[in-house]
């Protein structure tokens, strides 16, 4: 799956174990991701996209934060929350 990457030091099974979602998967990064905050939207360039049913965690290029958001029917993602740690983001799902 070209363009689908896992975080350094993590396996897909570790991500599934911490999140509790045994169907979690990495998605292709060729998609529109928006950081949606009140009164503003900003395009996010994803380095890693992890899917958990209808929710996603996105690690932007040149950013250490993990953005949580909803996967839309067209494959785009609207993010509304950010975590500075992947483990905490996985637990926050």
VOBA-922479 format. One record per atom (N, C-alpha, C): residue number from 1; atom name; y negated, x, z negated. Coordinates in Angstrom, 2 decimals. Layout:
REM residues N
R   num   atomo        c2        c1        c3
R   NUM      CA         Y         X         Z
...
REM end
This chain:
REM residues 93
R   num   atomo        c2        c1        c3
R     1       N      1.17      0.86      0.00
R     1      CA      0.00      0.00      0.00
R     1       C     -1.23      0.90      0.00
R     2       N     -1.81      1.15      1.12
R     2      CA     -2.97      2.02      1.25
R     2       C     -4.17      1.43      0.51
R     3       N     -4.86      2.29     -0.24
R     3      CA     -6.06      1.85     -0.94
R     3       C     -5.77      1.23     -2.30
R     4       N     -4.51      1.23     -2.76
R     4      CA     -4.16      0.71     -4.08
R     4       C     -3.77      1.88     -4.96
R     5       N     -4.51      2.08     -6.04
R     5      CA     -4.31      3.24     -6.90
R     5       C     -4.17      2.82     -8.35
R     6       N     -3.46      3.65     -9.12
R     6      CA     -3.34      3.45    -10.55
R     6       C     -4.24      4.45    -11.28
R     7       N     -4.66      4.11    -12.49
R     7      CA     -5.47      5.04    -13.28
R     7       C     -4.66      6.30    -13.61
R     8       N     -5.33      7.44    -13.64
R     8      CA     -4.68      8.70    -13.97
R     8       C     -4.01      8.60    -15.34
R     9       N     -2.76      9.04    -15.42
R     9      CA     -2.03      9.04    -16.67
R     9       C     -1.37      7.72    -17.03
R    10       N     -1.49      6.72    -16.18
R    10      CA     -0.91      5.41    -16.44
R    10       C      0.13      5.08    -15.38
R    11       N      1.22      4.44    -15.82
R    11      CA      2.20      3.88    -14.88
R    11       C      1.97      2.38    -14.84
R    12       N      2.49      1.75    -13.81
R    12      CA      2.37      0.30    -13.70
R    12       C      3.08     -0.37    -14.89
R    13       N      4.20      0.18    -15.32
R    13      CA      4.91     -0.41    -16.46
R    13       C      4.10     -0.30    -17.74
R    14       N      3.40      0.80    -17.95
R    14      CA      2.53      0.94    -19.13
R    14       C      1.42     -0.10    -19.10
R    15       N      0.83     -0.30    -17.94
R    15      CA     -0.24     -1.30    -17.78
R    15       C      0.32     -2.69    -18.09
R    16       N      1.51     -2.98    -17.61
R    16      CA      2.15     -4.28    -17.87
R    16       C      2.45     -4.45    -19.36
R    17       N      2.94     -3.40    -19.99
R    17      CA      3.28     -3.48    -21.41
R    17       C      2.05     -3.72    -22.27
R    18       N      0.97     -2.99    -22.03
R    18      CA     -0.24     -3.14    -22.84
R    18       C     -0.92     -4.49    -22.59
R    19       N     -0.95     -4.92    -21.34
R    19      CA     -1.62     -6.18    -20.99
R    19       C     -0.78     -7.40    -21.35
R    20       N      0.54     -7.22    -21.41
R    20      CA      1.43     -8.36    -21.64
R    20       C      1.74     -9.14    -20.38
R    21       N      1.25     -8.68    -19.24
R    21      CA      1.48     -9.35    -17.95
R    21       C      2.48     -8.53    -17.13
R    22       N      3.70     -9.00    -17.07
R    22      CA      4.75     -8.26    -16.37
R    22       C      4.64     -8.38    -14.85
R    23       N      3.67     -9.15    -14.36
R    23      CA      3.43     -9.26    -12.93
R    23       C      2.17     -8.51    -12.50
R    24       N      1.55     -7.78    -13.40
R    24      CA      0.35     -7.02    -13.07
R    24       C      0.64     -6.07    -11.92
R    25       N     -0.35     -5.87    -11.07
R    25      CA     -0.18     -5.01     -9.90
R    25       C     -1.50     -4.36     -9.53
R    26       N     -1.42     -3.27     -8.77
R    26      CA     -2.62     -2.63     -8.23
R    26       C     -2.90     -3.26     -6.87
R    27       N     -4.16     -3.52     -6.59
R    27      CA     -4.58     -4.11     -5.32
R    27       C     -5.32     -3.08     -4.47
R    28       N     -5.39     -3.37     -3.21
R    28      CA     -6.16     -2.57     -2.27
R    28       C     -7.63     -2.63     -2.66
R    29       N     -8.32     -1.53     -2.52
R    29      CA     -9.74     -1.47     -2.91
R    29       C    -10.69     -1.93     -1.81
R    30       N    -10.16     -2.28     -0.67
R    30      CA    -11.00     -2.76      0.44
R    30       C    -11.31     -4.23      0.24
R    31       N    -12.26     -4.49     -0.64
R    31      CA    -12.66     -5.87     -0.94
R    31       C    -14.06     -5.86     -1.52
R    32       N    -14.70     -6.99     -1.50
R    32      CA    -16.03     -7.13     -2.08
R    32       C    -15.90     -7.37     -3.57
R    33       N    -16.61     -6.57     -4.35
R    33      CA    -16.65     -6.74     -5.80
R    33       C    -18.12     -6.85     -6.20
R    34       N    -18.42     -7.88     -6.98
R    34      CA    -19.79     -8.10     -7.45
R    34       C    -19.83     -8.06     -8.97
R    35       N    -20.84     -7.37     -9.51
R    35      CA    -21.14     -7.39    -10.93
R    35       C    -22.14     -8.51    -11.12
R    36       N    -21.73     -9.59    -11.76
R    36      CA    -22.55    -10.79    -11.88
R    36       C    -23.09    -10.89    -13.30
R    37       N    -24.38    -10.69    -13.43
R    37      CA    -25.05    -10.82    -14.71
R    37       C    -26.15    -11.86    -14.53
R    38       N    -26.65    -12.43    -15.64
R    38      CA    -27.70    -13.45    -15.48
R    38       C    -28.85    -12.96    -14.62
R    39       N    -29.20    -13.76    -13.65
R    39      CA    -30.35    -13.53    -12.76
R    39       C    -30.21    -12.34    -11.83
R    40       N    -29.00    -11.78    -11.69
R    40      CA    -28.83    -10.63    -10.79
R    40       C    -27.37    -10.49    -10.38
R    41       N    -27.16     -9.91     -9.22
R    41      CA    -25.84     -9.53     -8.75
R    41       C    -25.94     -8.15     -8.15
R    42       N    -24.92     -7.35     -8.36
R    42      CA    -24.90     -5.99     -7.84
R    42       C    -23.54     -5.73     -7.23
R    43       N    -23.52     -5.09     -6.07
R    43      CA    -22.27     -4.73     -5.41
R    43       C    -21.64     -3.56     -6.16
R    44       N    -20.34     -3.65     -6.41
R    44      CA    -19.59     -2.60     -7.07
R    44       C    -18.62     -2.01     -6.05
R    45       N    -18.55     -0.70     -5.98
R    45      CA    -17.62     -0.03     -5.05
R    45       C    -16.38      0.38     -5.84
R    46       N    -15.26     -0.34     -5.63
R    46      CA    -14.09     -0.12     -6.47
R    46       C    -13.29      1.14     -6.10
R    47       N    -12.89      1.87     -7.14
R    47      CA    -11.98      3.00     -7.00
R    47       C    -10.55      2.55     -7.31
R    48       N    -10.44      1.65     -8.31
R    48      CA     -9.15      1.09     -8.72
R    48       C     -9.34     -0.39     -8.97
R    49       N     -8.37     -1.20     -8.52
R    49      CA     -8.37     -2.64     -8.78
R    49       C     -6.99     -3.02     -9.32
R    50       N     -6.96     -3.59    -10.51
R    50      CA     -5.73     -4.05    -11.12
R    50       C     -5.77     -5.56    -11.24
R    51       N     -4.69     -6.23    -10.83
R    51      CA     -4.65     -7.69    -10.84
R    51       C     -3.72     -8.20    -11.94
R    52       N     -4.20     -9.23    -12.64
R    52      CA     -3.46     -9.90    -13.69
R    52       C     -3.59    -11.40    -13.44
R    53       N     -2.74    -11.94    -12.59
R    53      CA     -2.83    -13.33    -12.12
R    53       C     -4.21    -13.54    -11.49
R    54       N     -5.07    -14.39    -12.06
R    54      CA     -6.37    -14.64    -11.45
R    54       C     -7.46    -13.72    -11.98
R    55       N     -7.14    -12.85    -12.93
R    55      CA     -8.11    -11.90    -13.46
R    55       C     -7.87    -10.51    -12.88
R    56       N     -8.91     -9.72    -12.85
R    56      CA     -8.81     -8.33    -12.37
R    56       C     -9.59     -7.41    -13.27
R    57       N     -9.15     -6.15    -13.30
R    57      CA     -9.94     -5.07    -13.88
R    57       C    -10.27     -4.12    -12.75
R    58       N    -11.54     -3.75    -12.66
R    58      CA    -12.04     -2.89    -11.58
R    58       C    -12.69     -1.66    -12.19
R    59       N    -12.26     -0.48    -11.73
R    59      CA    -12.93      0.76    -12.10
R    59       C    -13.78      1.16    -10.90
R    60       N    -15.10      1.13    -11.05
R    60      CA    -15.97      1.51     -9.94
R    60       C    -15.93      3.03     -9.67
R    61       N    -16.25      3.39     -8.46
R    61      CA    -16.41      4.79     -8.08
R    61       C    -17.57      5.36     -8.89
R    62       N    -17.43      6.57     -9.40
R    62      CA    -18.48      7.27    -10.16
R    62       C    -18.92      6.52    -11.42
R    63       N    -17.98      5.81    -12.06
R    63      CA    -18.28      5.07    -13.29
R    63       C    -17.00      5.08    -14.12
R    64       N    -17.11      5.32    -15.41
R    64      CA    -15.94      5.34    -16.28
R    64       C    -15.62      3.99    -16.90
R    65       N    -16.50      3.00    -16.72
R    65      CA    -16.28      1.67    -17.28
R    65       C    -15.25      0.91    -16.46
R    66       N    -14.67     -0.11    -17.08
R    66      CA    -13.74     -1.03    -16.43
R    66       C    -14.37     -2.41    -16.47
R    67       N    -14.53     -3.04    -15.30
R    67      CA    -15.16     -4.34    -15.18
R    67       C    -14.08     -5.41    -15.07
R    68       N    -14.24     -6.47    -15.86
R    68      CA    -13.31     -7.59    -15.81
R    68       C    -13.93     -8.71    -14.99
R    69       N    -13.09     -9.36    -14.17
R    69      CA    -13.60    -10.46    -13.37
R    69       C    -12.51    -11.35    -12.82
R    70       N    -12.94    -12.31    -12.04
R    70      CA    -12.04    -13.29    -11.43
R    70       C    -11.78    -12.95     -9.98
R    71       N    -10.53    -13.08     -9.57
R    71      CA    -10.15    -12.90     -8.18
R    71       C    -10.37    -14.22     -7.46
R    72       N    -11.20    -14.20     -6.42
R    72      CA    -11.51    -15.39     -5.65
R    72       C    -10.49    -15.60     -4.53
R    73       N    -10.46    -16.80     -3.99
R    73      CA     -9.51    -17.14     -2.92
R    73       C     -9.64    -16.24     -1.71
R    74       N    -10.83    -15.72     -1.44
R    74      CA    -11.05    -14.86     -0.27
R    74       C    -10.73    -13.39     -0.55
R    75       N    -10.26    -13.06     -1.77
R    75      CA     -9.93    -11.69     -2.12
R    75       C    -11.06    -10.93     -2.79
R    76       N    -12.24    -11.50     -2.81
R    76      CA    -13.36    -10.85     -3.49
R    76       C    -13.22    -11.03     -5.00
R    77       N    -13.99    -10.26     -5.75
R    77      CA    -13.92    -10.32     -7.21
R    77       C    -15.33    -10.43     -7.76
R    78       N    -15.53    -11.36     -8.70
R    78      CA    -16.78    -11.51     -9.42
R    78       C    -16.56    -11.06    -10.85
R    79       N    -17.24     -9.98    -11.25
R    79      CA    -17.07     -9.40    -12.59
R    79       C    -18.18     -9.86    -13.52
R    80       N    -17.84    -10.06    -14.78
R    80      CA    -18.82    -10.53    -15.75
R    80       C    -18.80     -9.76    -17.07
R    81       N    -17.83     -8.88    -17.25
R    81      CA    -17.71     -8.16    -18.51
R    81       C    -17.31     -6.71    -18.23
R    82       N    -17.70     -5.79    -19.11
R    82      CA    -17.36     -4.38    -18.92
R    82       C    -16.81     -3.79    -20.21
R    83       N    -15.87     -2.89    -20.06
R    83      CA    -15.25     -2.16    -21.17
R    83       C    -15.36     -0.68    -20.87
R    84       N    -15.52      0.14    -21.91
R    84      CA    -15.60      1.58    -21.68
R    84       C    -14.24      2.26    -21.82
R    85       N    -13.19      1.47    -22.08
R    85      CA    -11.86      2.02    -22.30
R    85       C    -10.82      1.11    -21.64
R    86       N     -9.92      1.66    -20.83
R    86      CA     -8.91      0.86    -20.14
R    86       C     -8.01      0.15    -21.13
R    87       N     -7.57      0.82    -22.17
R    87      CA     -6.68      0.19    -23.15
R    87       C     -7.35     -1.06    -23.73
R    88       N     -8.60     -0.96    -24.13
R    88      CA     -9.31     -2.11    -24.69
R    88       C     -9.49     -3.21    -23.65
R    89       N     -9.75     -2.83    -22.42
R    89      CA     -9.88     -3.83    -21.35
R    89       C     -8.56     -4.57    -21.14
R    90       N     -7.46     -3.84    -21.16
R    90      CA     -6.13     -4.46    -21.00
R    90       C     -5.85     -5.42    -22.16
R    91       N     -6.22     -5.04    -23.37
R    91      CA     -6.00     -5.89    -24.54
R    91       C     -6.92     -7.11    -24.51
R    92       N     -8.06     -7.00    -23.80
R    92      CA     -9.03     -8.08    -23.73
R    92       C     -8.71     -9.15    -22.69
R    93       N     -7.64     -8.93    -21.94
R    93      CA     -7.30     -9.91    -20.89
R    93       C     -6.89    -11.25    -21.44
REM end
